[in-house]
Amino acid sequence: MTTLAVTTAMLASASCMGVPAPSASGSSPATPASPSGSTPRSGPGASPGPSTPKPASPSPGERPLGWGPQQQDEDAARAAVAKMSVEQRAGQVLVPFFAGTDFAAHAATVERLHLAGSIIMGDNVPAAADGSVDTAAMAAGVGQLQEAAKADGRTWPALIGVDQEGGMVARLRAPLTEWPAPMSYGAAGNVGLANDAGKALASELAGLGFTADFAPSLDVTAGPLDPTIGARSMSGNPDAAAGLGIGFAQGMLAAGLLPSAKHFPGHGSVAVDSHESLPVQKATVQELRAKDWKPFQAAISAGLPMIMTGHIAVPALEPGMPASMSKPSYDALRGMGFKGVAVTDALNMGAIQKQFPGESAAPRALIAGADLLLMPGDVAAAHAAVVSAVKTGAVPPSRLEEAAQRVVTMLMWRARTNPPQGTAPGSSTAVSQRVSAAAVTVLTGPCHGPMVPGSVRVAGGSALDRARFANAARAEGIALGNGPLVTLIGYEQPPAAGDVVVALDAPWPLAESAAPAKVALYGRSQEAFNVLAAVLAGKAAAPGKLPAAVGPFAPGTGC
């Protein structure tokens, strides 16, 4: 599958998951197939009605809700939430972080506050003696958190999530498969490959007990003026970002993990990092619908279950207020047809902490329309703030009940229909290398034959980058020490010079780099370097195309 349209195979995959797939445009649900899988016919040549049996009507409990779950999941969740106290309901809308690797202590907090689950950050990942992830300890820790969530008699799993996008945003590294930056999918332009990668990445997380991954980013990058998303974006083209992002998310769902499409209303077009301060998106609603909202509209049409709201102010909706705290922003999202779980971006980020001190952001987001509150700075204080706001009437009890019900509905659905199917850590390296092989892009330089002779020098990047390059070069018969200079540009490094300059993350520095050959690799895994060495040796083609403009190089540039 080589086009950006969602293919027949993707549609079939989505159907198996109970999630309506997008049409080729990614903007509306596909026409359902006939029971035999063939296209329904009409007109003079059509068979008479009796020879084409109608499918049986689903029972009321099997009625889909438009975002994955069915009516039976919502009914079960409503019954469960109806029995909860205010304190229990408040816990069901909170997903905190914690410091260090004391999972027992954090499990006690999960139990005491009745929390929906937890997010695992980098400092929560247990390390083996060699510095790699201690996967046995990681799985045991996640298991402790799951057990704590059962203390209330819950029959549904906890939401144990992680930020695992690939590229620079990956909390879990070796021995898990290392993935290139998501922009690789835009350079490859292959929805099927994005789907394979999403499933493979999620399967390894599922093997450790995770139930959610806060990915993919559906942000449409604006290029070098985008300081936060960059290569986390799949493309600067909204239609490509939509098709590829949905393909990746549906792969995650097939592995049993809940994806979270982020960051509505779009973080790729603002020039301020919301980790530090509040960005302002000055576009009109019409302009947003034509670009930044397109991937989110496609995600809604595809029935994806969870969308993350970003800390971005949109004056056209509510001046000065982060979208994550803004009722008009949630109204806009619901107005696009979204019926699933709206989760905030991390509430401990600068854009929120500066404006909403003392965990006042938690009830504010809930009032605005959020269903799941991610990473408050102090989860006990946030829980107390939500409980107090409900008891004083500042938050209507029905709003908390609605939010908790959506979260529980989603978790019950995933456990019932597609429990996580885990694979071993590191089992997907071949898929990762296939992604990099399809993405590697030559902006300038030869498209065929060797790009360098049998010996080169290497500079730039990190010590690990250079070591990985050396390993890959030797495997392709390229010695190190003499010859042309290959310069590696690592994450957020400036333009460079050499005979061959290679960008390992976002390709923007290539615009001002001085070299006869410029290559965008979009990744720094060993598998990505294997691909680079094969291209330099003339043993592999570079089929990738730029997914966004790089200085004078237009989107689509490549061999």
PyMOL commands that set and color helices and strands:
alter all, ss='L'
color gray80, all
select helices_A, chain A and resi 8-16+49-51+60-62+71-82+86-92+103-113+122-124+135-152+183-188+191-206+223-225+230-232+238-254+285-290+294-301+323-325+327-335+350-353+361-368+379-392+397-417+429-439+463-475+508-512+526-536
alter helices_A, ss='H'
color red, helices_A
select strands_A, chain A and resi 94-95+117-120+159-162+164-166+169-170+212-213+258-259+261-264+306-309+341-344+373-374+441-444+455-460+479-489+500-503+517-520
alter strands_A, ss='S'
color yellow, strands_A
deselect
rebuild
show_as cartoon
